[in-house]
């Protein structure tokens, strides 16, 4: 399969509409068509799209009222370098072990979902050594109370420690990835992309 064909397969698998897809191409390469890219640029786009693609799961994606919150937190753990398998199957098995609850309960029941979410947050704090993750402190600027920013900041600090940061500062990196100066202006999709990109860099630095 050619790189261009693979890009289009991944676009479909990620469920991207044409405008979102072309904005992603432009953000990553400065070009709005894969036909105009070099092979290196196409490889970069493939890597980004693979990070957005839902993980394969023989049980299908987890469903339920609280599945989205748990999936987002699980992928955060993957990007933080704590979780090694990002699939929903691994998430469900892990949470069943931690909570003793059947998956239909923590995916459907509010009280049980809160128990699973709190357990996972506690594990991520412990394993990263960052007790401030997923906590809010009203004495700090609003960005620091955004869990997505907290995740990026922690990964960035790890990349700095490993001498693997992709830019001089996280501010310049985020601006380059999103073409926006303020994190408050980032779309949900942009937050997903920067977290996944930083997670890939962290995993590659090991």
C-alpha positions in Angstrom: 0.0 0.0 0.0 1.4 3.4 -0.9 1.8 6.1 1.7 -1.0 8.2 0.2 -3.4 5.2 0.2 -2.4 4.5 3.8 -3.1 8.1 4.8 -6.6 7.9 3.3 -7.3 4.6 5.0 -6.3 6.2 8.3 -8.4 9.3 7.7 -11.4 7.0 7.3 -10.5 5.0 10.4 -10.1 8.2 12.4 -13.5 9.5 11.3 -12.1 12.8 10.1 -14.2 15.0 7.9 -12.4 16.7 4.9 -11.9 20.1 6.5 -10.5 18.6 9.8 -8.3 16.3 7.7 -6.8 19.0 5.6 -6.3 21.3 8.6 -4.3 18.5 10.2 -2.2 18.0 7.0 -1.5 21.8 6.9 -0.6 21.9 10.6 1.8 19.0 10.3 3.4 19.8 7.0 2.3 23.2 5.7 0.5 21.4 2.8 -3.2 20.6 2.4 -2.9 17.6 0.1 -0.9 14.4 0.7 -0.2 14.4 -3.1 2.0 17.5 -2.6 4.1 16.0 0.2 7.5 14.4 0.3 7.7 10.8 1.6 9.1 12.1 4.9 6.1 14.4 5.3 3.7 11.5 4.5 5.4 9.3 7.1 4.9 12.1 9.6 1.2 12.4 8.8 0.8 8.6 9.0 2.4 8.6 12.5 0.0 11.4 13.6 -3.1 9.6 12.2 -2.1 6.3 13.8 -2.0 8.1 17.1 -5.6 9.3 16.6 -6.9 5.9 15.4 -9.0 4.0 17.9 -7.1 1.0 19.3 -8.2 -2.4 17.9 -10.2 -4.3 20.5 -11.8 -7.8 20.0 -14.6 -6.8 22.4 -15.2 -3.5 20.5 -14.9 -0.1 22.0 -16.1 0.2 25.6 -19.6 1.7 25.6 -21.7 3.3 28.3 -22.4 6.7 29.8 -19.0 6.9 31.4 -16.9 5.1 28.8 -15.6 8.4 27.3 -14.2 9.7 30.6 -12.5 6.4 31.4 -11.1 6.1 27.9 -9.7 9.7 28.0 -8.1 9.0 31.3 -6.7 5.7 30.2 -5.1 7.3 27.1 -3.7 10.0 29.3 -2.0 7.3 31.3 -0.6 5.8 28.0 0.7 9.2 27.0 2.2 9.8 30.5 4.2 6.5 30.0 2.3 4.7 32.8 -0.1 2.5 30.8 1.6 0.2 28.3 -1.5 -1.1 26.4 -3.9 1.6 25.3 -6.8 -0.7 24.3 -10.2 -0.7 25.8 -9.8 -4.4 26.6 -6.7 -3.7 28.7 -8.5 -0.8 30.4 -11.5 -2.9 31.4 -9.4 -5.7 32.7 -7.2 -3.3 34.7 -10.2 -1.5 36.2 -11.9 -4.8 37.1 -8.8 -5.8 39.0 -8.5 -2.4 40.8 -12.2 -1.9 41.7 -13.5 -5.5 41.9 -16.4 -4.3 39.8 -17.8 -5.8 36.6 -17.2 -3.5 33.7 -20.9 -2.9 33.0 -21.1 -1.2 36.4 -18.2 1.2 36.1 -19.2 2.0 32.5 -22.9 2.7 33.4 -23.3 3.5 37.1 -22.3 7.0 38.2 -21.1 6.0 41.7 -19.1 3.1 40.4 -17.6 5.1 37.5 -16.4 7.7 40.1 -14.7 4.9 42.0 -12.9 3.7 38.8 -11.9 7.2 37.8 -10.6 8.1 41.2 -8.6 4.8 41.4 -7.1 5.4 38.0 -6.2 9.0 38.8 -4.5 7.9 42.1 -2.5 5.3 40.2 -1.3 7.8 37.6 -0.3 10.3 40.3 1.7 7.6 42.2 3.4 6.2 39.1 4.4 9.6 37.7 5.4 11.0 41.1 3.2 14.0 40.3 0.6 14.5 43.1 -0.7 17.6 41.3 -2.1 15.7 38.3 -5.9 15.9 37.9 -6.2 18.3 40.8 -7.4 21.9 40.8 -5.8 24.8 42.7 -7.7 28.1 42.4 -4.6 30.0 43.3 -3.1 29.0 40.0 -3.8 30.4 36.5 -6.8 28.7 34.7 -4.5 26.8 32.3 -2.9 25.0 35.2 -6.3 23.7 36.3 -6.9 22.2 32.8 -6.1 18.5 33.1 -5.0 18.4 29.5 -2.5 21.1 30.1 -1.3 19.3 33.3 -0.7 16.2 31.2 1.3 18.1 28.6 3.3 19.9 31.2 4.3 16.7 33.0 5.3 15.0 29.7 7.2 18.1 28.8 9.2 18.0 32.0 10.1 14.4 31.4 11.2 15.2 27.8 13.4 18.0 29.2 14.9 15.6 31.7 15.7 13.2 28.9 17.0 16.0 26.7 14.3 15.0 24.1 12.1 18.1 24.0 11.1 19.0 20.4 11.3 22.8 21.0 13.0 25.3 23.3 9.8 25.8 25.4 6.4 24.1 25.7 4.8 27.4 24.8 6.6 27.5 21.4 5.9 23.9 20.8 2.1 24.3 21.4 2.0 27.4 19.3 3.7 25.6 16.5 1.4 22.7 16.6 -1.9 24.6 16.9 -1.1 28.1 15.4 -2.7 29.5 18.6 -1.0 31.4 21.4 -3.3 30.6 24.3 -4.2 27.0 25.5 -7.7 28.3 26.3 -8.2 28.6 22.5 -7.3 25.0 21.6 -10.0 22.8 20.3 -10.7 19.4 21.9 -9.1 17.8 18.8 -6.0 19.9 19.1 -5.6 18.9 22.7 -5.9 15.3 21.7 -3.2 15.7 19.0 -0.7 17.5 21.2 -1.1 15.0 24.0 -0.7 12.1 21.6 2.3 13.7 19.9 4.1 14.3 23.3 3.2 10.8 24.4 4.9 9.4 21.2 8.0 11.5 21.9 8.1 10.3 25.5 7.8 6.6 24.5 10.5 7.1 21.8 12.8 8.5 24.4 12.8 5.4 26.6 
